[in-house]
Amino acid sequence: MKKKEQLQKPRFEFRVFGEDFPKALGILSNILPVYENIKSKETYIISKNNHSLNMKIRDNTLEIKTLLEKNGSYQKWNPMMKIDFPLEKELICQNIFPLLQLGRISLPNKGSYDIKEFLETLNREETIKIAEVEKERTQYAFDSILCESTRVKVNGNLILSLCIESEDIEEIRSFICFLKLDRFKNTSYIEMLDNTL
């Protein structure tokens, strides 16, 4: 197990799903250059008991964000952990299971667990859902604002998404109004996945 690079600071996020958002994307493409195009395969771990937790596996790394606060329609998420597999048994029992609001789970007597073993353990729990997700992300950057248009495949089904992120809530609020997205409901990945699966 190896700890990853320094974590990002907590940021407000506003994310919408379900449409191609042509007006907003038209505005973005006209005023901002594309910052980066990224493809990834990710495995989300959804706890029915805790929608304030965003846990996923990407590039052999467990990534965890927790919801710090809600301010109106805006959610502030805190990246709290990035750790490579295999995961130590002590970390799983003392840190990860409590975040997933799982009780005592009997684990085989071994020191660490790879991705397959970790997911097999979670798949046996009734309150846990596992989602295989593929993403094609186009990112735009404007000052301290990050915008991201994403084609999301959830277990093979295509869903479109647009997200705006910033550490400054006033900045993100103004930009969302500028893109005419303020009439949409802010929905986290965890909420979307729990409703979709």
C-alpha positions as CSV (number, residue, x, y, z in Angstrom):
1,M,0.0,0.0,0.0
2,K,1.3,3.4,-0.9
3,K,-0.2,6.9,-0.2
4,K,-0.7,9.0,-3.3
5,E,0.1,12.6,-4.2
6,Q,-1.0,15.5,-2.1
7,L,-4.8,15.8,-2.0
8,Q,-6.7,18.7,-3.5
9,K,-8.4,21.3,-1.3
10,P,-12.1,21.0,-0.5
11,R,-14.2,22.3,-3.4
12,F,-17.9,23.2,-4.0
13,E,-19.4,21.1,-6.8
14,F,-22.5,21.6,-8.9
15,R,-23.2,18.5,-11.1
16,V,-26.2,17.8,-13.4
17,F,-27.1,14.6,-15.3
18,G,-29.3,13.5,-18.1
19,E,-29.1,16.0,-21.0
20,D,-26.4,17.2,-23.4
21,F,-26.9,20.8,-22.2
22,P,-26.3,22.4,-25.6
23,K,-26.6,26.0,-24.4
24,A,-24.1,25.6,-21.6
25,L,-21.7,23.7,-23.7
26,G,-22.0,26.2,-26.5
27,I,-21.1,29.0,-24.1
28,L,-18.1,27.0,-22.7
29,S,-16.7,26.1,-26.1
30,N,-17.0,29.7,-27.3
31,I,-15.2,31.3,-24.3
32,L,-12.8,28.6,-23.0
33,P,-10.2,26.4,-24.6
34,V,-10.3,22.7,-23.8
35,Y,-8.0,22.0,-20.9
36,E,-7.8,18.2,-21.1
37,N,-9.6,15.2,-22.5
38,I,-9.5,12.1,-20.2
39,K,-10.9,8.6,-20.5
40,S,-11.1,6.4,-17.4
41,K,-12.6,3.2,-16.0
42,E,-13.8,3.5,-12.4
43,T,-15.5,1.3,-9.9
44,Y,-17.9,3.2,-7.5
45,I,-18.8,1.8,-4.1
46,I,-22.2,3.1,-3.0
47,S,-23.4,2.8,0.6
48,K,-27.2,3.0,0.9
49,N,-26.7,4.4,4.4
50,N,-24.3,7.2,3.5
51,H,-24.7,9.5,0.5
52,S,-22.2,11.8,2.1
53,L,-19.5,9.5,1.0
54,N,-17.9,9.3,-2.5
55,M,-15.7,6.1,-2.7
56,K,-14.3,4.8,-6.0
57,I,-11.4,2.8,-7.4
58,R,-9.5,4.3,-10.3
59,D,-6.0,3.3,-11.7
60,N,-5.5,0.7,-8.8
61,T,-6.2,3.5,-6.3
62,L,-8.9,3.8,-3.7
63,E,-10.2,7.4,-3.7
64,I,-12.5,8.8,-1.0
65,K,-14.3,12.1,-0.7
66,T,-16.7,13.2,2.0
67,L,-19.4,15.8,2.0
68,L,-18.4,18.7,4.3
69,E,-21.4,20.9,3.9
70,K,-24.4,21.9,1.8
71,N,-24.9,25.6,1.0
72,G,-28.2,25.9,-0.8
73,S,-27.9,23.9,-4.0
74,Y,-24.1,23.6,-3.6
75,Q,-22.2,20.7,-2.1
76,K,-18.6,21.1,-0.7
77,W,-16.6,17.9,-1.0
78,N,-13.4,17.1,0.8
79,P,-10.8,14.7,-0.8
80,M,-9.7,12.8,2.3
81,M,-7.9,9.7,1.0
82,K,-6.0,8.3,-2.0
83,I,-4.3,5.0,-1.3
84,D,-2.9,2.3,-3.7
85,F,-4.0,-1.3,-3.5
86,P,-3.4,-3.7,-1.9
87,L,-5.1,-2.3,1.2
88,E,-4.0,-3.3,4.7
89,K,-6.6,-5.2,6.8
90,E,-6.3,-2.7,9.6
91,L,-7.1,0.2,7.3
92,I,-10.1,-1.6,5.9
93,C,-11.5,-2.4,9.3
94,Q,-10.7,0.8,11.2
95,N,-11.3,3.4,8.4
96,I,-13.1,2.2,5.4
97,F,-15.8,0.0,6.9
98,P,-16.9,2.7,9.3
99,L,-17.2,5.2,6.4
100,L,-19.5,2.7,4.6
101,Q,-21.4,2.3,7.9
102,L,-20.8,-1.4,8.0
103,G,-20.7,-3.3,11.2
104,R,-18.2,-6.0,12.2
105,I,-17.3,-8.1,9.1
106,S,-15.2,-11.2,9.4
107,L,-12.2,-11.0,7.1
108,P,-9.8,-13.8,6.3
109,N,-6.6,-13.8,8.4
110,K,-4.3,-12.1,6.0
111,G,-2.4,-8.8,6.1
112,S,-3.7,-7.1,2.9
113,Y,-6.3,-7.3,0.2
114,D,-6.2,-6.6,-3.6
115,I,-9.0,-5.0,-5.5
116,K,-10.8,-8.3,-6.3
117,E,-10.8,-9.5,-2.7
118,F,-11.9,-6.1,-1.4
119,L,-14.9,-5.9,-3.8
120,E,-15.8,-9.5,-3.2
121,T,-16.1,-8.7,0.5
122,L,-18.3,-5.6,-0.1
123,N,-20.5,-7.4,-2.7
124,R,-21.7,-9.7,0.1
125,E,-23.2,-6.7,2.0
126,E,-26.9,-5.8,1.4
127,T,-26.3,-2.1,1.9
128,I,-23.5,-1.8,-0.7
129,K,-23.8,-1.4,-4.4
130,I,-21.0,-1.7,-6.9
131,A,-21.1,0.2,-10.2
132,E,-18.7,-0.1,-13.1
133,V,-18.4,3.3,-14.7
134,E,-16.6,4.5,-17.9
135,K,-16.0,8.2,-18.4
136,E,-15.0,10.4,-21.3
137,R,-14.3,13.8,-19.8
138,T,-13.7,17.1,-21.5
139,Q,-12.3,19.7,-19.1
140,Y,-12.3,23.5,-19.3
141,A,-10.5,25.8,-16.9
142,F,-11.3,29.4,-16.1
143,D,-9.3,31.1,-13.3
144,S,-10.1,28.9,-10.3
145,I,-13.2,27.3,-11.8
146,L,-13.0,23.8,-13.4
147,C,-15.8,22.8,-15.8
148,E,-16.2,19.2,-17.0
149,S,-18.5,17.7,-19.6
150,T,-18.7,13.9,-19.3
151,R,-20.1,11.0,-21.2
152,V,-20.7,8.5,-18.5
153,K,-21.4,4.8,-19.1
154,V,-23.0,3.0,-16.0
155,N,-23.0,-0.7,-16.5
156,G,-23.2,0.0,-20.3
157,N,-25.9,2.7,-20.2
158,L,-24.9,6.2,-21.4
159,I,-25.6,9.2,-19.2
160,L,-24.5,12.8,-19.9
161,S,-23.2,15.1,-17.2
162,L,-21.9,18.6,-16.7
163,C,-20.0,19.7,-13.6
164,I,-18.7,23.0,-12.3
165,E,-16.2,23.1,-9.4
166,S,-14.5,25.8,-7.4
167,E,-13.3,26.5,-3.9
168,D,-15.2,29.8,-4.0
169,I,-19.0,29.5,-3.7
170,E,-19.7,33.0,-5.0
171,E,-17.6,32.3,-8.0
172,I,-19.3,29.0,-8.8
173,R,-22.8,30.5,-8.2
174,S,-22.1,33.3,-10.7
175,F,-20.7,31.0,-13.3
176,I,-23.6,28.6,-13.0
177,C,-26.1,31.5,-13.6
178,F,-23.9,32.6,-16.5
179,L,-24.3,29.1,-18.1
180,K,-28.0,29.1,-17.3
181,L,-27.7,25.9,-15.3
182,D,-29.3,27.3,-12.1
183,R,-32.7,25.7,-12.9
184,F,-31.3,22.2,-12.7
185,K,-30.9,20.1,-9.6
186,N,-27.4,19.5,-8.3
187,T,-26.9,15.7,-8.1
188,S,-23.8,13.9,-6.9
189,Y,-22.4,10.8,-8.6
190,I,-23.4,8.8,-5.6
191,E,-27.0,10.0,-5.7
192,M,-27.2,9.3,-9.4
193,L,-25.7,5.9,-9.2
194,D,-27.9,4.8,-6.3
195,N,-31.0,5.9,-8.2
196,T,-29.8,4.3,-11.5
197,L,-28.8,0.8,-10.3
